Amino acid sequence: MLSSWRSILPVLRVSKGCAGQGRWRSVSLLLVLSAVLGLISLQGCGGGGGSSESIAPAPPVNPASPDFTFNVQGQVLTMEQQGAPQTIGVAPEGSFTGTVEVTVQSLPTGVSLYPPGPFALGPNDEASIMVIPSSSASLGTSSIVLSGTLGTVTHSATISLTIQPPAPFHLSLSTNAISLTAGAQASFSATATSNSGANLPAVLFDVSPFPTNNSISLFQSPYLTDTPTSSTQPFTITANISATSLQNYPIYATVGSGTDSSTALLYLNVSNTFPSITNPTRSTFDRTDEDVTDAVYDRSRELVFATVNALNEVMVFSSTNARLIARIPVDRPWGIDESADGSSV
C-alpha cells in the first residue's frame, strides 16, 4: 500500500546517522503532509548515537495586491484649435477598497484639462474631464496619457487627440470675469464673428454647466443681435440666496456651426454672506400656479411684487395678510427690482 502512495506523491527522504546503520529511510505519507503543514522533528534511531533534524515550514505567502480596471470613455477625440471642449469619462472598476489616484502623465502643448487632477476615485465613482484646446494647440495627432494608481498597482489609458485648424469664425465675450453675491444676477454677451469678413453661417451658442447643486442658473435670451458677419447672444447668470461660494470657476462659452466651433473662457466668482439657517421655520406662502422668475419687496408699501413669466404677469401680494391684491399684465417679465429711493418698482 505504501509503495502505491509513493508512486503518486513525491517521497520525503531523510538521511539518518543511526549507529551501525548507513542507509536511507523513507518517510511515510503522513510525515510528508506534516512537513507541508508545519515543523517536523525527526529523532534518530538507536540509543545515544542519533541526531535530530528539523524541516522549517514554507514562508507565508503575501495576499495579492488589489487590482482594478481603468475604464476611460472617449479615447479618440478630434477637435479644432480653440474649439469647443469635449468630455472624457474616467471610472475605476473592480472589487477593491480605498481610492484610485488619477494623474495626468502626458498632455500635448496648448491643451488643458478641467479638472486638472490629480483626484481620487472610489469603486463606484466616475469623473468627467473636459479637454480644452487653445488657439496654440499643435496641429496633428498626439496623445493624452492618464494613469490610475491603487497601492502598488498602476494602470494607464491613452487618449488619441487630433487637432485641426480653427473654425472660420471666432467667439469673444463682453467680459472675462463676473463676480456675484448670493441673491444677485449679472449679464454678459457672446459674439461670434467671421474671420474673413464673409457672411457668418447660422450658429448656436452654448455655455458649459455650472457646479451641481449650487443654486446658480443661466438664462439665454431669445433675442440676438445679428449682422451679416456677426451674431451676439446675451446671457444672464443668477445666483440664488442659497448659492455656495465660488472662486475663479471656469465657464466655457461656445459657438458652433456644423462641425466647426469656437470657445471663450469666463471666470465666475460667487460670494454668499447670508448666515446659515440652523433652525428653519415655515413662513406664510401663497400659490402662483407657475414658477416665479423674480420678486422684490416694497418695504414702504408692504407689498411683494413677483414676476411669473409663464403667465405674462406680475403678481402683487400684501405682506400683512399674504393675500393676492393685483395681477399686472407684462410681456415676458423675467426680472423686477426697486429703485434706490424706493419710489418705484
ROFIPA-797637 format. One record per residue (C-alpha): x negated, y, z. Coordinates in pm, 1 decimal, padded with zeros to 6 digits. Example, Ala and Ser with C-alpha at 12.3 -4.5 7.8 and 13.67 -1.06 7.14 Angstrom:
BEGIN
{xx: -01230.0 yy: -00450.0 zz: 00780.0}
{xx: -01367.0 yy: -00106.0 zz: 00714.0}
! end
This chain:
BEGIN
{xx: 00000.0 yy: 00000.0 zz: 00000.0}
{xx: -00283.2 yy: 00239.2 zz: 00089.6}
{xx: -00454.1 yy: 00176.2 zz: -00241.0}
{xx: -00136.9 yy: 00272.6 zz: -00427.0}
{xx: -00129.7 yy: 00611.9 zz: -00246.9}
{xx: -00495.6 yy: 00663.7 zz: -00328.2}
{xx: -00427.1 yy: 00613.6 zz: -00696.2}
{xx: -00184.2 yy: 00906.4 zz: -00686.5}
{xx: -00334.2 yy: 01156.8 zz: -00440.8}
{xx: -00694.3 yy: 01269.6 zz: -00401.1}
{xx: -00850.7 yy: 01096.8 zz: -00102.3}
{xx: -01049.4 yy: 01289.0 zz: 00153.8}
{xx: -01372.6 yy: 01104.9 zz: 00236.2}
{xx: -01585.0 yy: 01196.4 zz: 00533.9}
{xx: -01937.4 yy: 01067.5 zz: 00588.0}
{xx: -01980.4 yy: 00946.6 zz: 00943.7}
{xx: -02307.7 yy: 00863.8 zz: 01108.4}
{xx: -02196.6 yy: 00563.0 zz: 01319.8}
{xx: -02468.2 yy: 00360.9 zz: 01487.0}
{xx: -02568.7 yy: 00071.5 zz: 01275.0}
{xx: -02328.3 yy: 00168.9 zz: 01000.3}
{xx: -02420.9 yy: 00373.3 zz: 00691.3}
{xx: -02103.5 yy: 00367.8 zz: 00492.5}
{xx: -01818.7 yy: 00599.3 zz: 00370.8}
{xx: -01483.8 yy: 00575.0 zz: 00530.2}
{xx: -01160.7 yy: 00654.6 zz: 00356.8}
{xx: -00924.0 yy: 00874.4 zz: 00546.4}
{xx: -00559.7 yy: 00791.9 zz: 00525.6}
{xx: -00290.6 yy: 00998.2 zz: 00359.0}
{xx: -00182.1 yy: 01121.2 zz: 00699.3}
{xx: -00520.7 yy: 01283.0 zz: 00752.5}
{xx: -00515.8 yy: 01428.8 zz: 00402.7}
{xx: -00187.1 yy: 01605.0 zz: 00480.9}
{xx: -00315.3 yy: 01709.6 zz: 00821.1}
{xx: -00620.9 yy: 01863.1 zz: 00657.9}
{xx: -00393.1 yy: 02079.6 zz: 00447.1}
{xx: -00174.9 yy: 02187.8 zz: 00739.2}
{xx: -00436.4 yy: 02262.8 zz: 00999.7}
{xx: -00766.0 yy: 02188.8 zz: 01162.9}
{xx: -00879.0 yy: 01823.8 zz: 01179.8}
{xx: -01139.1 yy: 01691.9 zz: 01418.4}
{xx: -01282.6 yy: 01352.9 zz: 01331.8}
{xx: -01471.7 yy: 01169.6 zz: 01602.9}
{xx: -01748.5 yy: 00923.2 zz: 01509.8}
{xx: -01713.4 yy: 00553.7 zz: 01588.7}
{xx: -01908.6 yy: 00359.6 zz: 01845.3}
{xx: -02042.2 yy: 00490.3 zz: 02169.5}
{xx: -02275.5 yy: 00778.6 zz: 02216.6}
{xx: -02411.7 yy: 00792.4 zz: 01863.0}
{xx: -02115.9 yy: 00954.0 zz: 01695.6}
{xx: -02066.4 yy: 01310.8 zz: 01584.2}
{xx: -01760.0 yy: 01532.5 zz: 01532.1}
{xx: -01681.5 yy: 01729.8 zz: 01220.9}
{xx: -01411.5 yy: 01997.4 zz: 01162.1}
{xx: -01228.8 yy: 02091.1 zz: 00843.4}
{xx: -01117.0 yy: 02458.8 zz: 00854.0}
{xx: -00771.8 yy: 02550.0 zz: 00719.6}
{xx: -00742.6 yy: 02742.3 zz: 00394.9}
{xx: -00732.4 yy: 03123.0 zz: 00441.6}
{xx: -00383.9 yy: 03275.0 zz: 00439.4}
{xx: -00252.4 yy: 03395.5 zz: 00103.9}
{xx: -00154.3 yy: 03762.5 zz: 00094.1}
{xx: 00201.9 yy: 03826.9 zz: -00024.3}
{xx: 00230.6 yy: 03953.4 zz: -00377.0}
{xx: 00245.6 yy: 04332.9 zz: -00417.1}
{xx: 00594.7 yy: 04462.6 zz: -00504.4}
{xx: 00646.7 yy: 04519.2 zz: -00874.9}
{xx: 00889.9 yy: 04724.5 zz: -01080.0}
{xx: 00984.7 yy: 04805.4 zz: -01437.4}
{xx: 00905.5 yy: 05159.3 zz: -01552.2}
{xx: 01203.6 yy: 05242.6 zz: -01772.0}
{xx: 01183.2 yy: 05557.4 zz: -01987.8}
{xx: 01461.8 yy: 05662.7 zz: -02223.9}
{xx: 01382.6 yy: 05888.9 zz: -02517.5}
{xx: 01039.9 yy: 05760.3 zz: -02614.8}
{xx: 01042.9 yy: 05910.4 zz: -02966.2}
{xx: 01103.5 yy: 06287.1 zz: -02994.3}
{xx: 01097.3 yy: 06525.2 zz: -03289.1}
{xx: 01102.6 yy: 06896.6 zz: -03208.5}
{xx: 01025.8 yy: 07235.6 zz: -03360.0}
{xx: 00782.8 yy: 07494.0 zz: -03230.4}
{xx: 00982.6 yy: 07695.5 zz: -02973.6}
{xx: 01275.2 yy: 07465.7 zz: -03047.0}
{xx: 01550.0 yy: 07351.0 zz: -02812.9}
{xx: 01430.5 yy: 07140.1 zz: -02516.6}
{xx: 01503.2 yy: 06768.4 zz: -02522.6}
{xx: 01553.4 yy: 06539.5 zz: -02224.5}
{xx: 01392.9 yy: 06208.7 zz: -02134.9}
{xx: 01518.4 yy: 05982.8 zz: -01856.5}
{xx: 01286.0 yy: 05809.0 zz: -01609.9}
{xx: 01405.5 yy: 05527.3 zz: -01381.1}
{xx: 01203.3 yy: 05262.7 zz: -01194.8}
{xx: 01390.6 yy: 04932.4 zz: -01178.9}
{xx: 01340.5 yy: 04618.0 zz: -00972.8}
{xx: 01377.8 yy: 04472.1 zz: -00625.7}
{xx: 01136.7 yy: 04691.7 zz: -00437.0}
{xx: 01140.5 yy: 04914.9 zz: -00132.8}
{xx: 00985.3 yy: 05256.1 zz: -00092.3}
{xx: 00939.3 yy: 05504.6 zz: -00375.5}
{xx: 00760.7 yy: 05513.3 zz: -00709.1}
{xx: 00549.6 yy: 05825.5 zz: -00762.6}
{xx: 00585.3 yy: 05954.1 zz: -01119.2}
{xx: 00299.8 yy: 06164.8 zz: -01256.1}
{xx: 00206.4 yy: 06312.4 zz: -01594.4}
{xx: -00115.1 yy: 06161.4 zz: -01728.6}
{xx: -00127.2 yy: 06330.0 zz: -02068.5}
{xx: 00056.3 yy: 06629.3 zz: -02217.7}
{xx: -00002.1 yy: 06789.8 zz: -02560.3}
{xx: -00118.8 yy: 07150.8 zz: -02577.8}
{xx: 00166.7 yy: 07400.9 zz: -02589.4}
{xx: 00422.2 yy: 07155.6 zz: -02444.2}
{xx: 00557.3 yy: 07170.2 zz: -02088.3}
{xx: 00786.6 yy: 06955.3 zz: -01875.5}
{xx: 01052.9 yy: 07052.1 zz: -01624.5}
{xx: 01034.4 yy: 06945.3 zz: -01353.1}
{xx: 00658.0 yy: 06922.5 zz: -01398.8}
{xx: 00605.3 yy: 06644.9 zz: -01140.4}
{xx: 00482.5 yy: 06461.4 zz: -00954.0}
{xx: 00804.0 yy: 06337.7 zz: -00794.9}
{xx: 00917.1 yy: 06025.6 zz: -00609.4}
{xx: 01198.7 yy: 05792.6 zz: -00720.7}
{xx: 01363.5 yy: 05513.8 zz: -00522.0}
{xx: 01508.1 yy: 05184.9 zz: -00656.5}
{xx: 01837.7 yy: 05345.6 zz: -00767.5}
{xx: 01705.3 yy: 05689.9 zz: -00861.3}
{xx: 01681.5 yy: 05840.4 zz: -01208.0}
{xx: 01518.9 yy: 06167.2 zz: -01314.2}
{xx: 01593.1 yy: 06379.9 zz: -01619.9}
{xx: 01288.6 yy: 06563.2 zz: -01751.9}
{xx: 01309.3 yy: 06841.8 zz: -02009.6}
{xx: 01040.3 yy: 06855.0 zz: -02276.8}
{xx: 00984.5 yy: 07216.8 zz: -02385.0}
{xx: 00772.6 yy: 07303.7 zz: -02689.9}
{xx: 00633.2 yy: 07657.4 zz: -02705.6}
{xx: 00556.9 yy: 07859.7 zz: -03016.7}
{xx: 00191.9 yy: 07748.3 zz: -02983.1}
{xx: 00264.1 yy: 07373.3 zz: -02970.4}
{xx: 00032.4 yy: 07189.9 zz: -03210.2}
{xx: 00194.6 yy: 07062.3 zz: -03528.4}
{xx: 00190.2 yy: 06687.9 zz: -03589.0}
{xx: 00236.7 yy: 06377.9 zz: -03375.7}
{xx: 00087.8 yy: 06334.1 zz: -03030.2}
{xx: 00176.6 yy: 06155.6 zz: -02707.0}
{xx: 00310.0 yy: 06228.7 zz: -02361.1}
{xx: 00198.6 yy: 05967.8 zz: -02107.7}
{xx: 00381.2 yy: 05918.3 zz: -01777.7}
{xx: 00280.6 yy: 05677.2 zz: -01503.6}
{xx: 00464.5 yy: 05530.6 zz: -01207.1}
{xx: 00280.5 yy: 05401.9 zz: -00900.4}
{xx: 00410.9 yy: 05181.4 zz: -00619.6}
{xx: 00140.5 yy: 05082.0 zz: -00373.5}
{xx: -00135.7 yy: 04922.7 zz: -00579.4}
{xx: 00085.0 yy: 04863.9 zz: -00885.3}
{xx: 00088.7 yy: 05120.6 zz: -01168.5}
{xx: 00282.9 yy: 05114.3 zz: -01495.7}
{xx: 00266.2 yy: 05367.7 zz: -01778.4}
{xx: 00501.0 yy: 05477.6 zz: -02055.9}
{xx: 00414.3 yy: 05665.0 zz: -02374.7}
{xx: 00647.5 yy: 05911.3 zz: -02548.8}
{xx: 00575.0 yy: 05984.6 zz: -02912.7}
{xx: 00622.9 yy: 06357.1 zz: -02982.2}
{xx: 00628.9 yy: 06511.5 zz: -03329.9}
{xx: 00614.5 yy: 06891.5 zz: -03354.1}
{xx: 00744.4 yy: 07053.9 zz: -03673.1}
{xx: 00724.2 yy: 07417.7 zz: -03794.6}
{xx: 00961.9 yy: 07666.6 zz: -03629.8}
{xx: 01319.2 yy: 07739.0 zz: -03737.7}
{xx: 01379.5 yy: 08015.3 zz: -03996.8}
{xx: 01522.8 yy: 08227.9 zz: -03712.8}
{xx: 01423.1 yy: 08310.5 zz: -03356.2}
{xx: 01601.3 yy: 08384.1 zz: -03028.8}
{xx: 01542.9 yy: 08680.0 zz: -02798.2}
{xx: 01707.9 yy: 08778.3 zz: -02467.4}
{xx: 01806.7 yy: 09118.2 zz: -02330.1}
{xx: 01615.1 yy: 09034.6 zz: -02009.9}
{xx: 01376.1 yy: 08763.8 zz: -01894.9}
{xx: 01492.2 yy: 08756.7 zz: -01529.6}
{xx: 01816.6 yy: 08801.0 zz: -01334.7}
{xx: 01847.6 yy: 08847.4 zz: -00958.8}
{xx: 02181.5 yy: 08797.0 zz: -00785.1}
{xx: 02320.5 yy: 08798.0 zz: -00435.7}
{xx: 02586.0 yy: 08542.4 zz: -00348.1}
{xx: 02929.4 yy: 08672.9 zz: -00447.7}
{xx: 02794.0 yy: 08883.2 zz: -00736.3}
{xx: 02755.5 yy: 08846.5 zz: -01111.8}
{xx: 02525.0 yy: 08974.3 zz: -01384.1}
{xx: 02530.0 yy: 08976.3 zz: -01762.4}
{xx: 02272.9 yy: 08925.0 zz: -02036.0}
{xx: 02282.0 yy: 08872.8 zz: -02411.9}
{xx: 02104.2 yy: 08636.7 zz: -02650.5}
{xx: 02029.5 yy: 08744.9 zz: -03007.2}
{xx: 01941.1 yy: 08519.2 zz: -03299.9}
{xx: 01756.1 yy: 08696.5 zz: -03580.8}
{xx: 01645.6 yy: 08576.1 zz: -03924.2}
{xx: 01266.9 yy: 08557.3 zz: -03959.2}
{xx: 01253.6 yy: 08656.9 zz: -04324.3}
{xx: 01533.1 yy: 08911.0 zz: -04340.2}
{xx: 01755.1 yy: 08664.8 zz: -04526.9}
{xx: 02112.4 yy: 08607.3 zz: -04419.1}
{xx: 02140.1 yy: 08423.7 zz: -04087.9}
{xx: 02320.2 yy: 08088.3 zz: -04114.7}
{xx: 02609.9 yy: 08005.1 zz: -03882.3}
{xx: 02459.5 yy: 07942.6 zz: -03537.9}
{xx: 02570.8 yy: 07809.7 zz: -03198.8}
{xx: 02441.6 yy: 07937.0 zz: -02864.2}
{xx: 02389.8 yy: 07728.2 zz: -02552.3}
{xx: 02233.2 yy: 07751.5 zz: -02204.5}
{xx: 02067.1 yy: 07475.4 zz: -02001.3}
{xx: 02255.4 yy: 07353.3 zz: -01690.2}
{xx: 02230.3 yy: 07518.3 zz: -01351.4}
{xx: 02135.4 yy: 07311.2 zz: -01045.7}
{xx: 02415.4 yy: 07072.3 zz: -00949.8}
{xx: 02646.4 yy: 07166.1 zz: -00660.8}
{xx: 02502.1 yy: 07517.1 zz: -00649.6}
{xx: 02825.3 yy: 07718.0 zz: -00698.0}
{xx: 02679.9 yy: 07910.6 zz: -00993.2}
{xx: 02882.4 yy: 07940.3 zz: -01312.9}
{xx: 02824.9 yy: 08071.8 zz: -01664.2}
{xx: 03078.6 yy: 08249.7 zz: -01883.0}
{xx: 03011.1 yy: 08262.8 zz: -02257.6}
{xx: 03206.9 yy: 08546.0 zz: -02414.1}
{xx: 03413.2 yy: 08458.9 zz: -02722.3}
{xx: 03323.4 yy: 08797.7 zz: -02873.2}
{xx: 02995.8 yy: 08802.6 zz: -03066.2}
{xx: 02828.4 yy: 09090.2 zz: -03245.0}
{xx: 02725.3 yy: 08979.2 zz: -03593.7}
{xx: 02529.7 yy: 09136.1 zz: -03879.0}
{xx: 02410.4 yy: 08963.9 zz: -04197.9}
{xx: 02071.3 yy: 08890.8 zz: -04038.0}
{xx: 02154.5 yy: 08854.9 zz: -03668.0}
{xx: 02409.7 yy: 08736.5 zz: -03412.0}
{xx: 02436.3 yy: 08843.6 zz: -03045.9}
{xx: 02607.2 yy: 08633.8 zz: -02778.9}
{xx: 02698.2 yy: 08789.1 zz: -02437.5}
{xx: 02677.6 yy: 08575.2 zz: -02121.4}
{xx: 02781.0 yy: 08636.2 zz: -01759.4}
{xx: 02636.0 yy: 08447.3 zz: -01462.3}
{xx: 02839.8 yy: 08439.9 zz: -01138.6}
{xx: 02707.9 yy: 08329.8 zz: -00801.9}
{xx: 02982.7 yy: 08216.0 zz: -00566.1}
{xx: 02962.7 yy: 08319.7 zz: -00199.9}
{xx: 02857.6 yy: 07960.3 zz: -00120.9}
{xx: 02573.1 yy: 07961.2 zz: -00375.7}
{xx: 02240.7 yy: 07842.2 zz: -00238.6}
{xx: 01926.3 yy: 08049.1 zz: -00280.9}
{xx: 01711.0 yy: 08005.4 zz: -00593.1}
{xx: 01372.3 yy: 08147.8 zz: -00681.5}
{xx: 01248.1 yy: 08171.2 zz: -01040.4}
{xx: 01472.4 yy: 07887.1 zz: -01155.2}
{xx: 01417.6 yy: 07844.5 zz: -01533.5}
{xx: 01721.8 yy: 07883.7 zz: -01758.6}
{xx: 01670.2 yy: 07794.6 zz: -02125.6}
{xx: 01894.8 yy: 07973.4 zz: -02375.1}
{xx: 01903.1 yy: 07812.8 zz: -02719.0}
{xx: 02049.2 yy: 07886.7 zz: -03058.8}
{xx: 02089.0 yy: 07621.5 zz: -03326.3}
{xx: 02194.8 yy: 07567.3 zz: -03682.4}
{xx: 02191.1 yy: 07212.8 zz: -03817.1}
{xx: 01861.3 yy: 07055.6 zz: -03712.9}
{xx: 01693.5 yy: 07395.2 zz: -03654.8}
{xx: 01681.2 yy: 07560.5 zz: -03313.2}
{xx: 01503.5 yy: 07829.1 zz: -03114.6}
{xx: 01469.1 yy: 07879.6 zz: -02737.9}
{xx: 01409.2 yy: 08166.8 zz: -02496.3}
{xx: 01341.6 yy: 08148.3 zz: -02122.0}
{xx: 01525.6 yy: 08332.5 zz: -01844.6}
{xx: 01435.1 yy: 08313.0 zz: -01472.3}
{xx: 01723.2 yy: 08316.3 zz: -01223.9}
{xx: 01692.9 yy: 08433.8 zz: -00862.1}
{xx: 01980.3 yy: 08399.9 zz: -00615.7}
{xx: 01980.6 yy: 08510.9 zz: -00251.3}
{xx: 02252.9 yy: 08427.5 zz: -00001.1}
{xx: 02265.7 yy: 08637.4 zz: 00314.9}
{xx: 02606.3 yy: 08514.6 zz: 00431.6}
{xx: 02590.1 yy: 08336.7 zz: 00770.4}
{xx: 02672.5 yy: 07967.4 zz: 00765.6}
{xx: 03019.9 yy: 07872.4 zz: 00890.1}
{xx: 02980.8 yy: 07616.5 zz: 01165.4}
{xx: 03344.1 yy: 07619.0 zz: 01278.3}
{xx: 03565.9 yy: 07664.2 zz: 00971.2}
{xx: 03921.6 yy: 07783.6 zz: 01025.0}
{xx: 04218.4 yy: 07782.9 zz: 00792.2}
{xx: 04322.6 yy: 08121.4 zz: 00656.7}
{xx: 04656.0 yy: 08227.7 zz: 00510.9}
{xx: 04694.4 yy: 08138.4 zz: 00145.5}
{xx: 04938.2 yy: 08173.5 zz: -00142.9}
{xx: 04957.7 yy: 07989.6 zz: -00472.4}
{xx: 04884.9 yy: 08135.3 zz: -00816.6}
{xx: 04959.1 yy: 07818.1 zz: -01024.3}
{xx: 04637.5 yy: 07876.8 zz: -01223.2}
{xx: 04272.0 yy: 07932.9 zz: -01132.4}
{xx: 04181.1 yy: 08278.5 zz: -01004.9}
{xx: 03886.9 yy: 08412.9 zz: -01207.9}
{xx: 03808.4 yy: 08706.8 zz: -00978.6}
{xx: 03950.7 yy: 08904.4 zz: -00685.7}
{xx: 03894.7 yy: 09225.6 zz: -00492.4}
{xx: 04028.6 yy: 09355.7 zz: -00160.6}
{xx: 04153.8 yy: 09713.7 zz: -00133.6}
{xx: 04093.8 yy: 09783.5 zz: 00233.4}
{xx: 04272.1 yy: 10119.4 zz: 00247.7}
{xx: 04594.6 yy: 09981.4 zz: 00099.5}
{xx: 04552.7 yy: 09631.4 zz: 00249.9}
{xx: 04607.6 yy: 09471.0 zz: -00090.0}
{xx: 04438.2 yy: 09177.9 zz: -00264.8}
{xx: 04409.0 yy: 09201.9 zz: -00646.0}
{xx: 04346.4 yy: 08863.9 zz: -00815.3}
{xx: 04281.9 yy: 08812.4 zz: -01186.4}
{xx: 04435.3 yy: 08498.4 zz: -01341.0}
{xx: 04300.0 yy: 08468.1 zz: -01693.1}
{xx: 04520.7 yy: 08173.0 zz: -01794.2}
{xx: 04834.0 yy: 08377.6 zz: -01716.6}
{xx: 04700.8 yy: 08707.1 zz: -01863.4}
{xx: 04787.9 yy: 08894.7 zz: -01546.9}
{xx: 04660.2 yy: 09046.5 zz: -01223.3}
{xx: 04848.6 yy: 08928.8 zz: -00914.9}
{xx: 04876.1 yy: 09167.2 zz: -00618.3}
{xx: 04919.3 yy: 09029.1 zz: -00264.9}
{xx: 04975.8 yy: 09203.3 zz: 00066.4}
{xx: 04710.4 yy: 09113.0 zz: 00323.5}
{xx: 04951.7 yy: 09191.0 zz: 00608.2}
{xx: 05213.9 yy: 08928.1 zz: 00524.0}
{xx: 05046.7 yy: 08726.5 zz: 00241.2}
{xx: 05337.7 yy: 08791.4 zz: 00005.7}
{xx: 05313.0 yy: 08847.5 zz: -00369.2}
{xx: 05424.9 yy: 09203.8 zz: -00435.8}
{xx: 05338.0 yy: 09257.9 zz: -00805.1}
{xx: 05230.6 yy: 09096.4 zz: -01131.3}
{xx: 05040.7 yy: 09326.4 zz: -01371.8}
{xx: 05012.1 yy: 09208.2 zz: -01736.5}
{xx: 04648.2 yy: 09229.8 zz: -01852.8}
{xx: 04492.7 yy: 09064.0 zz: -02158.8}
{xx: 04226.9 yy: 08808.9 zz: -02053.2}
{xx: 04145.6 yy: 08950.7 zz: -01708.7}
{xx: 03817.5 yy: 08776.4 zz: -01623.6}
{xx: 03687.9 yy: 09020.1 zz: -01361.3}
{xx: 03800.2 yy: 09301.6 zz: -01131.3}
{xx: 03627.8 yy: 09542.4 zz: -00893.6}
{xx: 03695.2 yy: 09853.7 zz: -00687.2}
{xx: 03535.9 yy: 10193.0 zz: -00735.6}
{xx: 03274.2 yy: 10302.2 zz: -00484.2}
{xx: 03504.7 yy: 10560.9 zz: -00325.7}
{xx: 03796.5 yy: 10314.3 zz: -00305.1}
{xx: 04023.6 yy: 10533.9 zz: -00514.4}
{xx: 04087.5 yy: 10286.2 zz: -00794.1}
{xx: 04067.1 yy: 09918.3 zz: -00887.9}
! end
